[in-house]
Structures are given as structure tokens and as C-alpha cells.
């Protein structure tokens, strides 16, 4: 079933996503506020805007959020990465992107209703 935006909620949605580091308005004019297009744009935003750079920041992020590396390694495996292609920055970025997506998806869902 298609979902449609609740009336007059676009600004609130954009603001809530900005609070978690997603700048949806960077893609303004490239999508309409349908559930499917917002979700597609969310994926694009995360891929382009969310990245952990520098070894020290990656290690700190992983120590605080995935000390065992089990989640990060599982995410990397799901994306088809091989062990020789993995480093701390990639693992931290993948984990942060997935975490951000999960939070954003919950935020977005509350602004849409079933037809």
C-alpha cells in the first residue's frame, strides 16, 4: 500500500532528519515527498553525507559503538566486502550509515500514513 505524507509535515520531517545529520534539502527538487522517494533520497544522502574519516576517529567510533566488530563485519559481509578490503574507516562508516538509516527510517515512517 502506498504511503502519503501527512499534511503540513515536510518542514518538521526535514528538521528532524537534520538533527541526525541528514540534509534532505540538499536534494530538493530532485524528489517529491512520497514515502518511496524520500526513502530513496535517504539512502543517497547517507551514502554521500555520512562517512567516518581518519583512523583515530574510526577506532574511537568502533570502540564506543561496536567494540566486538561483529555488527560492522556483518554489515560489510552483507555488502560483499572481502577481509582484505576492510579497514577501520570502512567498518565505522558502514556501521554509522546503518545506524543512521535505522533511526531515519523510524523518523520518516511517523510522517507518512497508509492510503
Biopython code that builds the backbone (N, CA, C, O; Angstrom):
import numpy as np
from Bio.PDB.StructureBuilder import StructureBuilder

atoms = [
    (1, "UNK", "N", (0.829, -1.172, 0.000)),
    (1, "UNK", "CA", (0.000, 0.000, 0.000)),
    (1, "UNK", "C", (0.885, 1.252, 0.000)),
    (1, "UNK", "O", (1.888, 1.299, 0.713)),
    (2, "UNK", "N", (0.526, 2.252, -0.785)),
    (2, "UNK", "CA", (1.314, 3.472, -0.853)),
    (2, "UNK", "C", (1.117, 4.296, 0.401)),
    (2, "UNK", "O", (0.050, 4.293, 1.016)),
    (3, "UNK", "N", (2.165, 4.996, 0.760)),
    (3, "UNK", "CA", (2.078, 5.881, 1.911)),
    (3, "UNK", "C", (2.135, 7.307, 1.404)),
    (3, "UNK", "O", (2.833, 7.603, 0.434)),
    (4, "UNK", "N", (1.398, 8.191, 2.061)),
    (4, "UNK", "CA", (1.441, 9.593, 1.675)),
    (4, "UNK", "C", (1.827, 10.436, 2.882)),
    (4, "UNK", "O", (1.601, 10.054, 4.030)),
    (5, "UNK", "N", (2.413, 11.588, 2.593)),
    (5, "UNK", "CA", (2.876, 12.495, 3.641)),
    (5, "UNK", "C", (1.685, 13.073, 4.384)),
    (5, "UNK", "O", (0.704, 13.507, 3.779)),
    (6, "UNK", "N", (1.790, 13.072, 5.698)),
    (6, "UNK", "CA", (0.770, 13.738, 6.490)),
    (6, "UNK", "C", (0.837, 15.233, 6.164)),
    (6, "UNK", "O", (1.918, 15.778, 5.941)),
    (7, "UNK", "N", (-0.295, 15.873, 6.140)),
    (7, "UNK", "CA", (-0.363, 17.272, 5.740)),
    (7, "UNK", "C", (0.547, 18.156, 6.583)),
    (7, "UNK", "O", (0.656, 17.988, 7.797)),
    (8, "UNK", "N", (1.195, 19.098, 5.910)),
    (8, "UNK", "CA", (1.998, 20.157, 6.539)),
    (8, "UNK", "C", (3.102, 19.628, 7.445)),
    (8, "UNK", "O", (3.411, 20.248, 8.462)),
    (9, "UNK", "N", (3.700, 18.498, 7.095)),
    (9, "UNK", "CA", (4.718, 17.909, 7.945)),
    (9, "UNK", "C", (6.109, 17.918, 7.310)),
    (9, "UNK", "O", (7.072, 17.476, 7.935)),
    (10, "UNK", "N", (6.225, 18.410, 6.094)),
    (10, "UNK", "CA", (7.509, 18.357, 5.396)),
    (10, "UNK", "C", (8.613, 19.057, 6.170)),
    (10, "UNK", "O", (9.706, 18.512, 6.324)),
    (11, "UNK", "N", (8.338, 20.254, 6.654)),
    (11, "UNK", "CA", (9.357, 21.022, 7.371)),
    (11, "UNK", "C", (9.804, 20.291, 8.639)),
    (11, "UNK", "O", (10.997, 20.241, 8.941)),
    (12, "UNK", "N", (8.866, 19.738, 9.365)),
    (12, "UNK", "CA", (9.199, 19.010, 10.592)),
    (12, "UNK", "C", (10.055, 17.783, 10.289)),
    (12, "UNK", "O", (11.006, 17.482, 11.012)),
    (13, "UNK", "N", (9.705, 17.077, 9.210)),
    (13, "UNK", "CA", (10.498, 15.913, 8.807)),
    (13, "UNK", "C", (11.921, 16.322, 8.467)),
    (13, "UNK", "O", (12.876, 15.703, 8.934)),
    (14, "UNK", "N", (12.064, 17.357, 7.660)),
    (14, "UNK", "CA", (13.390, 17.835, 7.266)),
    (14, "UNK", "C", (14.196, 18.237, 8.498)),
    (14, "UNK", "O", (15.380, 17.913, 8.594)),
    (15, "UNK", "N", (13.574, 18.935, 9.435)),
    (15, "UNK", "CA", (14.269, 19.367, 10.651)),
    (15, "UNK", "C", (14.706, 18.184, 11.509)),
    (15, "UNK", "O", (15.820, 18.169, 12.033)),
    (16, "UNK", "N", (13.838, 17.207, 11.651)),
    (16, "UNK", "CA", (14.192, 16.035, 12.453)),
    (16, "UNK", "C", (15.353, 15.268, 11.834)),
    (16, "UNK", "O", (16.238, 14.792, 12.545)),
    (17, "UNK", "N", (15.349, 15.148, 10.516)),
    (17, "UNK", "CA", (16.448, 14.454, 9.840)),
    (17, "UNK", "C", (17.747, 15.247, 9.952)),
    (17, "UNK", "O", (18.820, 14.659, 10.090)),
    (18, "UNK", "N", (17.660, 16.571, 9.895)),
    (18, "UNK", "CA", (18.860, 17.395, 10.071)),
    (18, "UNK", "C", (19.479, 17.166, 11.445)),
    (18, "UNK", "O", (20.701, 17.207, 11.589)),
    (19, "UNK", "N", (18.643, 16.925, 12.457)),
    (19, "UNK", "CA", (19.151, 16.688, 13.810)),
    (19, "UNK", "C", (20.012, 15.430, 13.915)),
    (19, "UNK", "O", (20.803, 15.297, 14.848)),
    (20, "UNK", "N", (19.860, 14.506, 12.960)),
    (20, "UNK", "CA", (20.697, 13.303, 12.974)),
    (20, "UNK", "C", (21.724, 13.317, 11.834)),
    (20, "UNK", "O", (22.330, 12.294, 11.514)),
    (21, "UNK", "N", (21.906, 14.492, 11.231)),
    (21, "UNK", "CA", (22.960, 14.650, 10.230)),
    (21, "UNK", "C", (22.564, 14.399, 8.793)),
    (21, "UNK", "O", (23.437, 14.250, 7.939)),
    (22, "UNK", "N", (21.271, 14.347, 8.495)),
    (22, "UNK", "CA", (20.804, 14.104, 7.135)),
    (22, "UNK", "C", (20.251, 15.404, 6.560)),
    (22, "UNK", "O", (19.280, 15.955, 7.078)),
    (23, "UNK", "N", (20.877, 15.894, 5.482)),
    (23, "UNK", "CA", (20.435, 17.120, 4.829)),
    (23, "UNK", "C", (19.606, 16.758, 3.606)),
    (23, "UNK", "O", (20.108, 16.729, 2.483)),
    (24, "UNK", "N", (18.338, 16.484, 3.841)),
    (24, "UNK", "CA", (17.433, 16.095, 2.766)),
    (24, "UNK", "C", (17.261, 17.216, 1.745)),
    (24, "UNK", "O", (17.068, 16.955, 0.558)),
    (25, "UNK", "N", (17.331, 18.454, 2.207)),
    (25, "UNK", "CA", (17.127, 19.587, 1.304)),
    (25, "UNK", "C", (18.272, 19.770, 0.312)),
    (25, "UNK", "O", (18.141, 20.538, -0.641)),
    (26, "UNK", "N", (19.370, 19.091, 0.517)),
    (26, "UNK", "CA", (20.461, 19.132, -0.467)),
    (26, "UNK", "C", (19.996, 18.549, -1.795)),
    (26, "UNK", "O", (20.609, 18.789, -2.835)),
    (27, "UNK", "N", (18.922, 17.790, -1.757)),
    (27, "UNK", "CA", (18.386, 17.142, -2.951)),
    (27, "UNK", "C", (17.023, 17.707, -3.331)),
    (27, "UNK", "O", (16.285, 17.101, -4.108)),
    (28, "UNK", "N", (16.696, 18.867, -2.781)),
    (28, "UNK", "CA", (15.402, 19.490, -3.053)),
    (28, "UNK", "C", (15.227, 19.677, -4.558)),
    (28, "UNK", "O", (16.156, 20.074, -5.262)),
    (29, "UNK", "N", (14.052, 19.393, -5.025)),
    (29, "UNK", "CA", (13.756, 19.495, -6.445)),
    (29, "UNK", "C", (14.066, 18.223, -7.211)),
    (29, "UNK", "O", (13.681, 18.091, -8.373)),
    (30, "UNK", "N", (14.764, 17.274, -6.570)),
    (30, "UNK", "CA", (15.114, 16.015, -7.213)),
    (30, "UNK", "C", (14.172, 14.879, -6.800)),
    (30, "UNK", "O", (14.301, 13.754, -7.281)),
    (31, "UNK", "N", (13.234, 15.178, -5.916)),
    (31, "UNK", "CA", (12.290, 14.164, -5.471)),
    (31, "UNK", "C", (11.035, 14.855, -4.961)),
    (31, "UNK", "O", (11.047, 16.050, -4.665)),
    (32, "UNK", "N", (9.976, 14.108, -4.864)),
    (32, "UNK", "CA", (8.760, 14.606, -4.231)),
    (32, "UNK", "C", (8.635, 13.907, -2.884)),
    (32, "UNK", "O", (9.313, 12.915, -2.620)),
    (33, "UNK", "N", (7.781, 14.425, -2.059)),
    (33, "UNK", "CA", (7.663, 13.873, -0.718)),
    (33, "UNK", "C", (6.700, 12.687, -0.674)),
    (33, "UNK", "O", (5.716, 12.695, 0.066)),
    (34, "UNK", "N", (7.003, 11.667, -1.484)),
    (34, "UNK", "CA", (6.312, 10.390, -1.349)),
    (34, "UNK", "C", (7.227, 9.504, -0.503)),
    (34, "UNK", "O", (8.438, 9.719, -0.456)),
    (35, "UNK", "N", (6.655, 8.533, 0.147)),
    (35, "UNK", "CA", (7.442, 7.649, 1.007)),
    (35, "UNK", "C", (8.593, 7.008, 0.235)),
    (35, "UNK", "O", (9.734, 7.003, 0.698)),
    (36, "UNK", "N", (8.288, 6.470, -0.938)),
    (36, "UNK", "CA", (9.308, 5.772, -1.728)),
    (36, "UNK", "C", (10.453, 6.714, -2.116)),
    (36, "UNK", "O", (11.625, 6.348, -2.020)),
    (37, "UNK", "N", (10.104, 7.927, -2.553)),
    (37, "UNK", "CA", (11.150, 8.855, -2.979)),
    (37, "UNK", "C", (11.948, 9.411, -1.811)),
    (37, "UNK", "O", (13.149, 9.650, -1.936)),
    (38, "UNK", "N", (11.298, 9.615, -0.693)),
    (38, "UNK", "CA", (12.037, 10.070, 0.492)),
    (38, "UNK", "C", (13.014, 8.980, 0.933)),
    (38, "UNK", "O", (14.151, 9.281, 1.296)),
    (39, "UNK", "N", (12.584, 7.723, 0.905)),
    (39, "UNK", "CA", (13.468, 6.625, 1.300)),
    (39, "UNK", "C", (14.635, 6.477, 0.321)),
    (39, "UNK", "O", (15.768, 6.249, 0.743)),
    (40, "UNK", "N", (14.368, 6.605, -0.977)),
    (40, "UNK", "CA", (15.449, 6.547, -1.966)),
    (40, "UNK", "C", (16.437, 7.689, -1.747)),
    (40, "UNK", "O", (17.650, 7.496, -1.827)),
    (41, "UNK", "N", (15.910, 8.873, -1.473)),
    (41, "UNK", "CA", (16.771, 10.033, -1.230)),
    (41, "UNK", "C", (17.539, 9.863, 0.068)),
    (41, "UNK", "O", (18.692, 10.284, 0.164)),
    (42, "UNK", "N", (16.923, 9.259, 1.059)),
    (42, "UNK", "CA", (17.611, 8.984, 2.321)),
    (42, "UNK", "C", (18.849, 8.124, 2.078)),
    (42, "UNK", "O", (19.930, 8.437, 2.577)),
    (43, "UNK", "N", (18.696, 7.056, 1.322)),
    (43, "UNK", "CA", (19.834, 6.179, 1.021)),
    (43, "UNK", "C", (20.932, 6.972, 0.325)),
    (43, "UNK", "O", (22.108, 6.841, 0.664)),
    (44, "UNK", "N", (20.552, 7.787, -0.637)),
    (44, "UNK", "CA", (21.532, 8.616, -1.357)),
    (44, "UNK", "C", (22.229, 9.587, -0.398)),
    (44, "UNK", "O", (23.450, 9.736, -0.439)),
    (45, "UNK", "N", (21.454, 10.239, 0.458)),
    (45, "UNK", "CA", (22.025, 11.165, 1.445)),
    (45, "UNK", "C", (23.041, 10.469, 2.337)),
    (45, "UNK", "O", (24.150, 10.963, 2.540)),
    (46, "UNK", "N", (22.654, 9.336, 2.857)),
    (46, "UNK", "CA", (23.536, 8.606, 3.765)),
    (46, "UNK", "C", (24.820, 8.212, 3.055)),
    (46, "UNK", "O", (25.910, 8.380, 3.603)),
    (47, "UNK", "N", (24.703, 7.694, 1.851)),
    (47, "UNK", "CA", (25.894, 7.280, 1.104)),
    (47, "UNK", "C", (26.817, 8.446, 0.790)),
    (47, "UNK", "O", (28.035, 8.277, 0.742)),
    (48, "UNK", "N", (26.253, 9.618, 0.579)),
    (48, "UNK", "CA", (27.058, 10.771, 0.202)),
    (48, "UNK", "C", (27.457, 11.653, 1.383)),
    (48, "UNK", "O", (28.457, 12.366, 1.303)),
    (49, "UNK", "N", (26.702, 11.617, 2.466)),
    (49, "UNK", "CA", (26.928, 12.565, 3.552)),
    (49, "UNK", "C", (27.504, 11.960, 4.829)),
    (49, "UNK", "O", (28.060, 12.685, 5.653)),
    (50, "UNK", "N", (27.382, 10.658, 5.006)),
    (50, "UNK", "CA", (27.801, 10.031, 6.262)),
    (50, "UNK", "C", (29.063, 9.218, 6.012)),
    (50, "UNK", "O", (29.045, 8.226, 5.283)),
    (51, "UNK", "N", (30.160, 9.652, 6.630)),
    (51, "UNK", "CA", (31.431, 8.957, 6.465)),
    (51, "UNK", "C", (32.310, 9.233, 7.677)),
    (51, "UNK", "O", (32.356, 10.354, 8.185)),
    (52, "UNK", "N", (32.995, 8.212, 8.123)),
    (52, "UNK", "CA", (33.966, 8.368, 9.209)),
    (52, "UNK", "C", (35.348, 8.361, 8.569)),
    (52, "UNK", "O", (35.776, 7.359, 7.997)),
    (53, "UNK", "N", (36.033, 9.482, 8.671)),
    (53, "UNK", "CA", (37.376, 9.557, 8.111)),
    (53, "UNK", "C", (38.387, 9.729, 9.235)),
    (53, "UNK", "O", (38.067, 10.238, 10.309)),
    (54, "UNK", "N", (39.580, 9.307, 8.972)),
    (54, "UNK", "CA", (40.718, 9.292, 9.897)),
    (54, "UNK", "C", (40.651, 8.068, 10.808)),
    (54, "UNK", "O", (39.629, 7.768, 11.425)),
    (55, "UNK", "N", (41.747, 7.401, 10.862)),
    (55, "UNK", "CA", (41.894, 6.169, 11.637)),
    (55, "UNK", "C", (41.464, 6.370, 13.089)),
    (55, "UNK", "O", (40.702, 5.569, 13.631)),
    (56, "UNK", "N", (41.953, 7.438, 13.715)),
    (56, "UNK", "CA", (41.669, 7.644, 15.140)),
    (56, "UNK", "C", (40.184, 7.833, 15.406)),
    (56, "UNK", "O", (39.670, 7.325, 16.403)),
    (57, "UNK", "N", (39.490, 8.550, 14.540)),
    (57, "UNK", "CA", (38.044, 8.737, 14.711)),
    (57, "UNK", "C", (37.297, 7.430, 14.479)),
    (57, "UNK", "O", (36.320, 7.137, 15.169)),
    (58, "UNK", "N", (37.756, 6.646, 13.510)),
    (58, "UNK", "CA", (37.124, 5.362, 13.234)),
    (58, "UNK", "C", (37.276, 4.417, 14.420)),
    (58, "UNK", "O", (36.316, 3.762, 14.827)),
    (59, "UNK", "N", (38.477, 4.350, 14.969)),
    (59, "UNK", "CA", (38.718, 3.483, 16.128)),
    (59, "UNK", "C", (37.878, 3.931, 17.318)),
    (59, "UNK", "O", (37.284, 3.101, 18.006)),
    (60, "UNK", "N", (37.828, 5.213, 17.560)),
    (60, "UNK", "CA", (37.021, 5.736, 18.663)),
    (60, "UNK", "C", (35.537, 5.400, 18.453)),
    (60, "UNK", "O", (34.854, 4.970, 19.382)),
    (61, "UNK", "N", (35.056, 5.599, 17.236)),
    (61, "UNK", "CA", (33.657, 5.277, 16.949)),
    (61, "UNK", "C", (33.383, 3.797, 17.197)),
    (61, "UNK", "O", (32.398, 3.446, 17.847)),
    (62, "UNK", "N", (34.247, 2.936, 16.683)),
    (62, "UNK", "CA", (34.037, 1.495, 16.837)),
    (62, "UNK", "C", (34.129, 1.068, 18.304)),
    (62, "UNK", "O", (33.358, 0.215, 18.743)),
    (63, "UNK", "N", (35.049, 1.642, 19.058)),
    (63, "UNK", "CA", (35.149, 1.309, 20.484)),
    (63, "UNK", "C", (33.873, 1.672, 21.229)),
    (63, "UNK", "O", (33.458, 0.966, 22.148)),
    (64, "UNK", "N", (33.256, 2.774, 20.828)),
    (64, "UNK", "CA", (32.044, 3.240, 21.514)),
    (64, "UNK", "C", (30.765, 2.570, 21.015)),
    (64, "UNK", "O", (29.771, 2.516, 21.740)),
    (65, "UNK", "N", (30.785, 2.060, 19.785)),
    (65, "UNK", "CA", (29.535, 1.599, 19.179)),
    (65, "UNK", "C", (29.523, 0.149, 18.723)),
    (65, "UNK", "O", (28.452, -0.425, 18.525)),
    (66, "UNK", "N", (30.687, -0.450, 18.553)),
    (66, "UNK", "CA", (30.749, -1.844, 18.083)),
    (66, "UNK", "C", (32.102, -2.436, 18.460)),
    (66, "UNK", "O", (32.898, -2.812, 17.600)),
    (67, "UNK", "N", (32.341, -2.509, 19.757)),
    (67, "UNK", "CA", (33.646, -2.925, 20.259)),
    (67, "UNK", "C", (34.066, -4.304, 19.754)),
    (67, "UNK", "O", (35.248, -4.530, 19.496)),
    (68, "UNK", "N", (33.128, -5.213, 19.613)),
    (68, "UNK", "CA", (33.465, -6.563, 19.154)),
    (68, "UNK", "C", (33.642, -6.632, 17.641)),
    (68, "UNK", "O", (34.192, -7.603, 17.123)),
    (69, "UNK", "N", (33.180, -5.611, 16.935)),
    (69, "UNK", "CA", (33.198, -5.520, 15.468)),
    (69, "UNK", "C", (32.242, -6.501, 14.791)),
    (69, "UNK", "O", (32.233, -6.606, 13.564)),
    (70, "UNK", "N", (31.453, -7.206, 15.563)),
    (70, "UNK", "CA", (30.550, -8.202, 14.986)),
    (70, "UNK", "C", (29.518, -7.558, 14.061)),
    (70, "UNK", "O", (29.282, -8.042, 12.954)),
    (71, "UNK", "N", (28.909, -6.473, 14.518)),
    (71, "UNK", "CA", (27.900, -5.808, 13.683)),
    (71, "UNK", "C", (28.525, -5.234, 12.423)),
    (71, "UNK", "O", (27.999, -5.416, 11.325)),
    (72, "UNK", "N", (29.636, -4.549, 12.576)),
    (72, "UNK", "CA", (30.306, -3.915, 11.438)),
    (72, "UNK", "C", (30.764, -4.943, 10.407)),
    (72, "UNK", "O", (30.604, -4.744, 9.203)),
    (73, "UNK", "N", (31.330, -6.030, 10.890)),
    (73, "UNK", "CA", (31.779, -7.080, 9.970)),
    (73, "UNK", "C", (30.594, -7.742, 9.258)),
    (73, "UNK", "O", (30.697, -8.103, 8.085)),
    (74, "UNK", "N", (29.479, -7.899, 9.960)),
    (74, "UNK", "CA", (28.286, -8.473, 9.329)),
    (74, "UNK", "C", (27.747, -7.541, 8.245)),
    (74, "UNK", "O", (27.345, -7.995, 7.174)),
    (75, "UNK", "N", (27.741, -6.249, 8.524)),
    (75, "UNK", "CA", (27.293, -5.271, 7.520)),
    (75, "UNK", "C", (28.205, -5.324, 6.300)),
    (75, "UNK", "O", (27.736, -5.350, 5.162)),
    (76, "UNK", "N", (29.521, -5.340, 6.550)),
    (76, "UNK", "CA", (30.485, -5.396, 5.440)),
    (76, "UNK", "C", (30.286, -6.663, 4.620)),
    (76, "UNK", "O", (30.335, -6.626, 3.391)),
    (77, "UNK", "N", (30.063, -7.772, 5.291)),
    (77, "UNK", "CA", (29.831, -9.043, 4.590)),
    (77, "UNK", "C", (28.567, -8.965, 3.728)),
    (77, "UNK", "O", (28.550, -9.447, 2.595)),
    (78, "UNK", "N", (27.513, -8.354, 4.276)),
    (78, "UNK", "CA", (26.263, -8.206, 3.518)),
    (78, "UNK", "C", (26.462, -7.377, 2.247)),
    (78, "UNK", "O", (25.760, -7.579, 1.256)),
    (79, "UNK", "N", (27.411, -6.453, 2.276)),
    (79, "UNK", "CA", (27.706, -5.636, 1.104)),
    (79, "UNK", "C", (28.731, -6.287, 0.178)),
    (79, "UNK", "O", (29.084, -5.723, -0.858)),
    (80, "UNK", "N", (29.205, -7.466, 0.550)),
    (80, "UNK", "CA", (30.113, -8.204, -0.317)),
    (80, "UNK", "C", (31.585, -7.851, -0.181)),
    (80, "UNK", "O", (32.388, -8.219, -1.038)),
    (81, "UNK", "N", (31.950, -7.147, 0.877)),
    (81, "UNK", "CA", (33.362, -6.820, 1.083)),
    (81, "UNK", "C", (34.153, -8.058, 1.487)),
    (81, "UNK", "O", (33.647, -8.931, 2.192)),
    (82, "UNK", "N", (35.383, -8.121, 1.036)),
    (82, "UNK", "CA", (36.300, -9.189, 1.432)),
    (82, "UNK", "C", (37.193, -8.663, 2.545)),
    (82, "UNK", "O", (37.404, -7.456, 2.664)),
    (83, "UNK", "N", (37.715, -9.571, 3.357)),
    (83, "UNK", "CA", (38.536, -9.172, 4.504)),
    (83, "UNK", "C", (39.696, -8.277, 4.098)),
    (83, "UNK", "O", (40.041, -7.345, 4.824)),
    (84, "UNK", "N", (40.299, -8.549, 2.951)),
    (84, "UNK", "CA", (41.456, -7.748, 2.536)),
    (84, "UNK", "C", (41.069, -6.323, 2.125)),
    (84, "UNK", "O", (41.939, -5.464, 1.975)),
    (85, "UNK", "N", (39.771, -6.071, 1.943)),
    (85, "UNK", "CA", (39.306, -4.739, 1.546)),
    (85, "UNK", "C", (38.810, -3.906, 2.729)),
    (85, "UNK", "O", (38.440, -2.743, 2.566)),
    (86, "UNK", "N", (38.805, -4.500, 3.903)),
    (86, "UNK", "CA", (38.207, -3.855, 5.073)),
    (86, "UNK", "C", (39.266, -3.141, 5.897)),
    (86, "UNK", "O", (40.364, -3.654, 6.114)),
    (87, "UNK", "N", (38.908, -1.939, 6.353)),
    (87, "UNK", "CA", (39.750, -1.210, 7.305)),
    (87, "UNK", "C", (38.834, -0.553, 8.338)),
    (87, "UNK", "O", (37.611, -0.623, 8.218)),
    (88, "UNK", "N", (39.411, 0.074, 9.333)),
    (88, "UNK", "CA", (38.608, 0.634, 10.421)),
    (88, "UNK", "C", (37.684, 1.747, 9.933)),
    (88, "UNK", "O", (36.556, 1.865, 10.410)),
    (89, "UNK", "N", (38.148, 2.561, 8.989)),
    (89, "UNK", "CA", (37.303, 3.643, 8.482)),
    (89, "UNK", "C", (36.078, 3.088, 7.750)),
    (89, "UNK", "O", (34.971, 3.603, 7.912)),
    (90, "UNK", "N", (36.271, 2.059, 6.962)),
    (90, "UNK", "CA", (35.152, 1.437, 6.250)),
    (90, "UNK", "C", (34.162, 0.828, 7.238)),
    (90, "UNK", "O", (32.956, 1.037, 7.113)),
    (91, "UNK", "N", (34.659, 0.082, 8.212)),
    (91, "UNK", "CA", (33.767, -0.543, 9.198)),
    (91, "UNK", "C", (32.981, 0.506, 9.976)),
    (91, "UNK", "O", (31.776, 0.357, 10.180)),
    (92, "UNK", "N", (33.656, 1.560, 10.410)),
    (92, "UNK", "CA", (32.980, 2.621, 11.163)),
    (92, "UNK", "C", (31.940, 3.320, 10.286)),
    (92, "UNK", "O", (30.835, 3.610, 10.742)),
    (93, "UNK", "N", (32.290, 3.585, 9.047)),
    (93, "UNK", "CA", (31.357, 4.241, 8.127)),
    (93, "UNK", "C", (30.137, 3.375, 7.878)),
    (93, "UNK", "O", (29.009, 3.864, 7.949)),
    (94, "UNK", "N", (30.339, 2.102, 7.588)),
    (94, "UNK", "CA", (29.203, 1.201, 7.339)),
    (94, "UNK", "C", (28.286, 1.107, 8.553)),
    (94, "UNK", "O", (27.063, 1.137, 8.422)),
    (95, "UNK", "N", (28.882, 0.993, 9.727)),
    (95, "UNK", "CA", (28.094, 0.896, 10.960)),
    (95, "UNK", "C", (27.312, 2.186, 11.198)),
    (95, "UNK", "O", (26.125, 2.143, 11.518)),
    (96, "UNK", "N", (27.971, 3.326, 11.043)),
    (96, "UNK", "CA", (27.308, 4.608, 11.252)),
    (96, "UNK", "C", (26.203, 4.822, 10.220)),
    (96, "UNK", "O", (25.131, 5.325, 10.556)),
    (97, "UNK", "N", (26.454, 4.449, 8.987)),
    (97, "UNK", "CA", (25.434, 4.587, 7.952)),
    (97, "UNK", "C", (24.210, 3.724, 8.269)),
    (97, "UNK", "O", (23.077, 4.185, 8.129)),
    (98, "UNK", "N", (24.427, 2.497, 8.687)),
    (98, "UNK", "CA", (23.308, 1.599, 9.016)),
    (98, "UNK", "C", (22.541, 2.126, 10.223)),
    (98, "UNK", "O", (21.310, 2.134, 10.224)),
    (99, "UNK", "N", (23.254, 2.558, 11.232)),
    (99, "UNK", "CA", (22.617, 3.099, 12.426)),
    (99, "UNK", "C", (21.795, 4.337, 12.076)),
    (99, "UNK", "O", (20.661, 4.489, 12.528)),
    (100, "UNK", "N", (22.376, 5.214, 11.272)),
    (100, "UNK", "CA", (21.677, 6.431, 10.851)),
    (100, "UNK", "C", (20.441, 6.083, 10.032)),
    (100, "UNK", "O", (19.381, 6.681, 10.219)),
    (101, "UNK", "N", (20.573, 5.118, 9.125)),
    (101, "UNK", "CA", (19.425, 4.697, 8.316)),
    (101, "UNK", "C", (18.300, 4.180, 9.207)),
    (101, "UNK", "O", (17.139, 4.541, 9.014)),
    (102, "UNK", "N", (18.634, 3.347, 10.170)),
    (102, "UNK", "CA", (17.613, 2.766, 11.042)),
    (102, "UNK", "C", (16.857, 3.855, 11.811)),
    (102, "UNK", "O", (15.632, 3.803, 11.922)),
    (103, "UNK", "N", (17.586, 4.837, 12.339)),
    (103, "UNK", "CA", (16.955, 5.931, 13.077)),
    (103, "UNK", "C", (16.109, 6.783, 12.128)),
    (103, "UNK", "O", (14.972, 7.131, 12.448)),
    (104, "UNK", "N", (16.666, 7.116, 10.962)),
    (104, "UNK", "CA", (15.948, 7.948, 9.988)),
    (104, "UNK", "C", (14.692, 7.258, 9.480)),
    (104, "UNK", "O", (13.665, 7.905, 9.276)),
    (105, "UNK", "N", (14.768, 5.955, 9.274)),
    (105, "UNK", "CA", (13.603, 5.214, 8.790)),
    (105, "UNK", "C", (12.441, 5.311, 9.787)),
    (105, "UNK", "O", (11.284, 5.453, 9.390)),
    (106, "UNK", "N", (12.758, 5.232, 11.072)),
    (106, "UNK", "CA", (11.719, 5.371, 12.097)),
    (106, "UNK", "C", (11.125, 6.771, 12.090)),
    (106, "UNK", "O", (9.914, 6.945, 12.225)),
    (107, "UNK", "N", (11.992, 7.767, 11.931)),
    (107, "UNK", "CA", (11.517, 9.153, 11.878)),
    (107, "UNK", "C", (10.606, 9.348, 10.675)),
    (107, "UNK", "O", (9.510, 9.894, 10.806)),
    (108, "UNK", "N", (11.050, 8.907, 9.511)),
    (108, "UNK", "CA", (10.291, 9.093, 8.277)),
    (108, "UNK", "C", (8.938, 8.385, 8.354)),
    (108, "UNK", "O", (7.925, 8.940, 7.928)),
    (109, "UNK", "N", (8.915, 7.184, 8.887)),
    (109, "UNK", "CA", (7.674, 6.402, 8.951)),
    (109, "UNK", "C", (6.572, 7.121, 9.717)),
    (109, "UNK", "O", (5.397, 7.001, 9.370)),
    (110, "UNK", "N", (6.933, 7.857, 10.741)),
    (110, "UNK", "CA", (5.885, 8.520, 11.520)),
    (110, "UNK", "C", (5.273, 9.723, 10.807)),
    (110, "UNK", "O", (4.244, 10.241, 11.240)),
    (111, "UNK", "N", (5.898, 10.170, 9.720)),
    (111, "UNK", "CA", (5.355, 11.297, 8.952)),
    (111, "UNK", "C", (4.494, 10.860, 7.773)),
    (111, "UNK", "O", (3.952, 11.694, 7.048)),
    (112, "UNK", "N", (4.374, 9.576, 7.591)),
    (112, "UNK", "CA", (3.568, 9.057, 6.480)),
    (112, "UNK", "C", (2.442, 8.198, 7.032)),
    (112, "UNK", "O", (2.552, 7.603, 8.104)),
    (113, "UNK", "N", (1.366, 8.152, 6.276)),
    (113, "UNK", "CA", (0.228, 7.319, 6.659)),
    (113, "UNK", "C", (-0.158, 6.457, 5.469)),
    (113, "UNK", "O", (0.097, 6.813, 4.318)),
    (114, "UNK", "N", (-0.768, 5.332, 5.757)),
    (114, "UNK", "CA", (-1.231, 4.429, 4.697)),
    (114, "UNK", "C", (-2.393, 5.073, 3.954)),
    (114, "UNK", "O", (-3.222, 5.772, 4.537)),
    (115, "UNK", "N", (-2.429, 4.813, 2.632)),
    (115, "UNK", "CA", (-3.570, 5.294, 1.826)),
    (115, "UNK", "C", (-4.826, 4.574, 2.214)),
    (115, "UNK", "O", (-5.888, 4.839, 1.651)),
]
sb = StructureBuilder()
sb.init_structure("model")
sb.init_model(0)
sb.init_chain("A")
sb.init_seg("    ")
for serial, (resi, resn, name, xyz) in enumerate(atoms, 1):
    if name == "N":
        sb.init_residue(resn, " ", resi, " ")
    sb.init_atom(name, np.array(xyz, "f"), 0.0, 1.0, " ", f" {name:<3s}", serial, name[0])
structure = sb.get_structure()
